[in-house]
Amino acid sequence: MHDMSSQNGVTLVFGATGRAAGTAATVVRLLGDAGHDVRALVRRDDERAQWLRDQGAEVVFGDFADRRTLVPALDDVTAVQFTHPVSAGVIPAAANLVSAIREVGNDPHVVVCSMGTAIESDSPSGYARAQYVADELITTSLRSAVALKFAAHFYEMINVFYGETIRRTGGFASYHGDAPIQWMAGLDAAEICVRALLNPQLFGDERTPLIPSAVLMSNGEIADLISTATSRSISYRSLSESEWNEQLTELGEAADATTVQHLAATTKMWRENGDRFRSLARTDTERLVDLLGRPPVNFADFIREHHDDFQGQPSTLGAPA
């Protein structure tokens, strides 16, 4: 990652202790590697906060939901990375951020890490509908803001959702069926966020650009590629509706209801109406090359790099997951 701007000051990163793809944590690492001052707002002091310190970030404590904590965190900030977990509260979080920025008056450039399912206000996912509103609120209320709508699943999420099962049983199952799904590396998404933070004019006048995927792959193809890279026989099975509903019920006992509804709605969308979403958000590697300055990460290379994650060994992703 090369510095693409002469911008000085502190970049404030929200969401860097997330447990999904670790995209915001990677933003912290990339900014630090490029010599930029980074401040990460976290809710608690734990091993994830320490990892951020190890990357050179200043760690401050606060919460999206508590506007009082955002005002001091914005001191001397020239750019903000806003990443919200797939859980309740994204609209109040966006409103608190806008309000706090107006109080502080430093007018930072804000980059939102959004999602492709939030390109329409009537998404089947309640969370995506809320993210759509949050994106609109931030990009229309602030002078310099862009919401990057990544129209892809991230490779890293294969480890999050299926890694343990693959390591333990040599296979995985989902309700997505056999249709191809859009994918890209979370690393590439993080690098695009960093480039947008360092260059506020990267997307010109576009306030909510759709970021395309790098590749279309079915879960069966993913299993075959993992098999090749690991020399293991990895299988994929499409779940029945009753099996899927049973999994959602189990997940609902431990996860935020917003998370469960989002997962249920988007998975059903991909299974039953995937062609429509693929037509709205096409795979475009040339566009990614333009944004990254290099080819996007290849899935087979990703699997080879994280070989041990699918061999029953500890995760090698290197960032909070």
N, C-alpha and C positions, 0 to 999 in steps of 0.2 A: 504494500500500500504506500503510495507516494502522496506527499502533501500537495494538494491541488489548489490551495488558497493561501493568501498571506494573512488570513484571519487570525487574530490573537484573542486571548480571553479563555474563559472556562466553558466547557461543554457539560451540561447537566444531563445525565442519563437516568431515565426512569425504567423500571422493569428489569434491571440487570441481575436480579436474583431469581428470575423465573425458572420454573422447573420443566418447561417444555423443550423447545429447540435451542435455548441459550443464545438467541440472536442478539439481544441487548448486551449480554455479557461479552459477546464477540465484538460488538461495537466499542465497548470499553477497551478491550485488548488492542484492537486495531488503532484506535485513536492514541492510546499510550505508546504503541510501537512507533507511531509517526511523530512522537514528541509533543503531543497536545496535552494540555491540562484537562483532566476529567474529574468530575464530581458525580458520584452515584448516590441517589437517594434510596435508602433501604428501610424496611420496617423494624428489623431486629439485627442484633450483632451475632452472627453465626459463621459457620465455615464458608458460606457463600460470600458474606461480607468480607471475610479475611482474604478470600481469593481475589476480590476486587482490589483490595489494598495491595496485594502482591503484584497486581498489574500496574501499580503506580497511581491508582485512583484515590481521591479524597472521598471518604465515606461519611455521609451525613444521614441522620435519622429523621424519618417522616413518613407520611402516608398520602396517597392520592386523595383520600377521603377527608383529610384534615387540611384545609386551606392554610391554616396558621403555620404549618410546617413548610409550606411551599415558598412563602415569601422570603425567609432567610436563605433557603437553598438557592434562590435565584440571584443572589448577590454576585456581581461581577460576571454574570453568565452572558455569553454572546450567542450560544446555540443550545438547543434542547432536543434530545431524543426522547420521544414519547412512545412507549410500548406498554400496552395494558394487557393483563392476562385475560384469557377467555373465561370471564366470570362477571358477576354483577358489578355495576358501578362505573362503567366507562363514560357515560354521559356526565355524571357529577364530577368525575375526575377531570374531564376536558374543561368543564365550566370552571372548576377551581383553578386549573392552570391558567386559563385566559384571564380570570379575575386577578390572580396573583401577579401575572406579568404586567397587567395594567397598573397595579399598585406600585410595583417596583419601578416601572417606567424605563427599563433598559432595552426593550424591543428586540429580544433575541430571535434568531431564525429558528423555527421549529420544524422538525421532521417527525412525522407520525409513521410508525410501522403498522400499516393496516393490512387488510386481507381482501382477496378477490371476491369473496362472497359478500363483501360490503359495497359492491359496485352498484347495487340496486337497493332502493329504500324498502322494497317488499320481499327481501330475502326470506326464505323459510326458517332461517336461524334467527331467533330473538336477539342473540348477541350480535350477529352481523348487522341487523337493523339498528341496534344501538350504536355500533361502531360507525355506521354510515352517518348518523346524527352527530357523533363526536367529531368525525372527520370534517363535516360541514361546519360545525361550530368553530373549530380551531382555524380552519383555512379561510373562513369569511370574517372572523373577528380580529385576526392578527395581520399586521402589515406583511410579514414574511413567514409563510408557512406552506408546507406541502405534505399531503398524506399519500404515502406510497402504498398502493393496493396490490400486494403480491398475490398473483393468481396461481398459486402453487402450494402443494404440500412441500415441506422441507425434508430432505433426506434424513436429517438427524432424528426426525420423529419416528422413523422406522425402528430405531433403537429404543426410543421412549415407549412406544406402544407395543412393539413385538419382540424386542431384544431378549428379554428374560425368557419368553416362551421359546424362541428360536434356540437359545443356548441350552435350555433344559430338554426340549422335546424334538428339536430338529424340524420344526414347522410352525406355521401360524395360520390364523383364520380371521376373516372379517366379513362384514355384510356388504362390502363394496361390489361384490360380484366379480365378473371377469373383464369389465370395461376398463379401458386405459384411463389413467389419472394423471393430472399435471404435477410435475415435480421440479424442484431445483434445490441446490444446496443452501442451507441456512447461512453458511459462510458467505455465499454470494449475495444473499439478501442483506447481510450485515455490512458488506463492503459497499453496496449501493447506498445504504443509509449513510455511511460515513462520507461517501463522495457527495451526497446531497447536503450533509452538514457542513462540509468544507467549501462547497460551491453552491451558494443559494440560487444561482442562475442555471443550475444543471438541467432543470426541466422547463426553463423559460417561464411562460405565463401559465403553464399547467399547474393547477392546484391539487388535483387528485389523479395523477397518472397511474395507469394500469401497468404493472410490471409483469411481463410474460414469464411463462415457465421455460425451463431448459429442455424438457423431454416429457413425452407421454409414455407411461409404463403401466401395465396392469400388475396386480399383485402376483399373478402367476409368473410374469416376466421378472419381477423383483426376486422371487424365490429362486428362479433359474440363475440369475446373476450372482446371488449370494452363494448358491451351490458351486458355481464355477470358481468364484474368488476364494472360497474357504475349503474346497475339496470335500465338502459335506453334501449329503443329499437333503436339501431343504424343500419341504412341501408347503403348498398353500391350499386351503380349503375355504370355499365360500359358505358362510353361515346361512342357515335358514332364518326366516323371520322370527320364529319362536326362540331360537337360540340367541339371536341378536337382542330380542326383548329381555331375555333372561340376563344377558350381560349388562344391559342398561340398568336393570333393576339392581344388580349387585353394585354397579358403579354409583348409582344414586345414593347408596348408603354411605358413601365416603366422599363424594365430590359435590361441588357447588351445582345447584339445580340448573343454573344458566349454562354451565359447562356440558352437562348431560344433554340438555335440549339442543344445544349447538351441534354436538356430536351426532345425535340422532337425526336431526334435520338435514345436515350436510351429507351424511352418509347415505341417507335415503335419496337425496337429490342426485348424488353421483350414480347411484344404482338405477334410478328410474328416469332421470332426465339429464344424464351427463352430457349428451350431445349438445344440448342448449348451452350449458355453461362453457363447454369447450369452444363453441362458436363465438361466445362473448369474449373469451379470454384465450386467444390462440397461443400456442407455443411459438416462440420467436427467438432463436439463438442469436441471430444477427443483431437484434435489438440489445440483447444482453451483452454481446461483445462490445457494442457501442458504449454501454453504460459502465462496463467493467474495465475496458481496455485490454481484455484478454478473453479467451473462450471460457464459458461457464464450466464449473466443476462437473466432470463426467461421473455418473453413478457408479460405474465399475471401479473407477479410481477411488471414489469415496469408500466403497466397501473394502478395497484392498488396504487403504490407509487405516481403517478401523476394523481390521480383520479380527482382532481378539474380541471385539464386542459380540461376535456371533460364534465364538468358540468356547464359551463358558468362562472367559477371563474377565477381569475388571474392565469397566468402560475406559476408553482412551479419548473420549471427546474433548477433555481438557478444559471444560468450562462448566459452571453450574448448569445442571439439566433440569 
